[in-house]
Amino acid sequence: MGSSSSSRNKIPNAQELMDQTGFSSAHLLRLYDRFECLDRDNRGYLSPNDFEAVGGLAMNPIGGRIIDAFFSSGQDTVDFSSFVRILAHFRPTDRNRNKEGTQQELPNSRTRKLKFAFQLYDLDRDGKISREELLQVLRAMLGLQVTKEQLQSIAERAIQEADLDKDDAISFDEFKKSLEKVDIDTKMSIGFLK
């Protein structure tokens, strides 16, 4: 028990990160080890190129968008604290902790997970997913498996079904409503964070 606490001392702001993200001390230590492995030059931060070492992202058709999410606020590097806060979106929801109420909504709440997913589609950050943005994601995910016409048909149908205010785009509220029956916790999780 004492060794876990002393190991955690090497992590800056460990208790604060645990409070903000819901990660346990053991998870935080595993993430710190992972961060250090990705930070091959021991700079204390990661750049987009460092994420190339994550095999699952390289094989993911929208891996580039996921990597971009780590740098969404215009920064070109990510420190350990930011790394942990982003990964917290992929942590399974702790229903008991979220029900008890915390002073802040945890990153792994359903709403925060959906906001993170929404940002993967909303490339221009205007608060709406346009038909073109949806087509870009579909092209990346489906590639050559479907024709251009099929992609356009899928995008058209998705817009028609989700666009409740008929402005030819999907707002976050419409996105959230269209996914209310989807188990987002299962869809947005990473095995080693369980």
N, C-alpha and C positions, 0 to 999 in steps of 0.2 A: 504494500500500500504506500509506504514512504517513498519507494523508488519511482512510482508513477508520479508522485507530486514533484520529486526532484527532477525527473525527466521533463515534466511539464514546465519547469522553471526556464528551460532554454527557449520556450515559446513566448514571444512578447505578447502581453495582454491576453494571456491564456484564459483567465476567468471571464473576462469581458467577452471574448469570442464564444466561449461556451454558453454564456447567458444570451447572447444575441442570436446564436445559430441553433442551439439545442444539442450540439455535438457533445459527446462525453469526452472525458480526458483521454481515454484510449483512442477514440476516433481522431481527436485533434493531433495526437502524437503520430498516428498513421498518416494523416494528411501532411504533417510537417515533414515526415520522412519522404513522402511522395514529392512534395514541393522541392526538397533538397535534391532529389534524383533528377527532377526536371531542370533545376538550376545548376546545370553542369559546370558553369564557370564560377559558382559561389558568389554571385553578385548580390543576392538578397532580393532579387526580383525576377520575374519571367517576362519574356517578350513573346509575341505570337509564334516565332520560330521554335521556341522551347516546347510548345504544345505538339509539335510534329512527332515527338517521342511517344505520344499517347496513341497506341495502336488502334484503339476503338474509334478515335476521332478521324484518323486517316482513312478508315474504311467507311465511315458514316457519310452518306451523300450530302448532308448539311453540316458536316464537321467544321467547315470554315465559318459558318454562321455561329456555331456554338463557340468557337474560339473567339470570334468577334465580340460575343456577349461579355467576355471577360474584359474587354477593352472598350465597352460601349460609351463610356463617358469621355471619350476623346484622348484618353491616356494611351501611351505606347508601352507601358510596363504595368505589371501587377505584383504587388507585394503579398506576403503570406496572408495578412488579414483579409485583403480583397479576394484572394484565391479561396479562402475558407468561406467567406460570405456568399460567393457565387455558387460554390459546390453545395452549400446548405439548401439550395433550391431542389436539389436532387435527393435529399434525405427523406426517407419515409416520414409521413406525417405522424407526429406524436399526438394522437387525438386527446389523450388525457391532459397533456400540458396545454394544448391550445384551448380546450374547453374551460380549464381553470382560469384562463385569462392571464395574459402577461401585459406588461406595460406597453409592449410593442408587438406587432404581429411578426411571428417567426417567418424566415424566408421559405420554409417548407410548408406554409399554409397553402390551402387550395388556391386562394386568390393570388398569392405571390408567385406560385408555380405557373398559373395561367398568364400572369403579366410577363413572366420570363419567356414563356412559349410565344406569346403574342409578339414580343420584340424580335423573335427570330424571323417573323414574317414582315413586320412593319419596318422595312429597310430605311425609309426616309424619316422615320421617327415622327410622323405627323399625327399619330394616334388612330390611324385607319390602315387597314390592309386593302390595298387596291387590287384590281383584277391582275394588273401586271406584276405586282409583288407576289401574289398567289401563284401566278404562272411560273415565276422564277423559282420558287420553292418546289413546285411540282416537277419542273424540269430537272432540278438537282436531285430530287428523290426518285423520280421514275425514269429519268434519262431516256434511253432508246427503247425502253420496254413498251412505250405507247407512242402513237402518232401525234403530230402537232394538233390535229383536229380533236383527238381524244383528250389531250391535255386541256385544250380550250373548253371542251364540253364539261370536263370535271370542274374547272375553275368557274365556269358559268353557273353550274348547278350549285356549287358551294356558296357563291355569292347570293344566288336567288334564295337559298334556304336560310342563310344566316342574316342577310341584310334586311332587318325588320323595318328600318326607316326609309328604305328604298332610295338611298343616296349613292348606290352602285359601289359601295365599299363596306368593309366590316369594321365596326368600332370595337373597342375592348369589351364593352357591355354585351354586344351582339356575339362576339367570340365566346365570352363566358357563358352566355345563355345556350349557344349551340353545343357546348361541351358539358352541359350540366349532368348528363347521364354517363359521361366517360369517367372511368377510374383513373384520374390524372396522376394519382399517387403511384400506381403501378407503371404507368407510361413514362413518368418522369422520375426514375430512380436509378441509382447506380449501385450495383451489388455490394461493393466493398464499403458502402456507407451504411449498410443495415446493421 
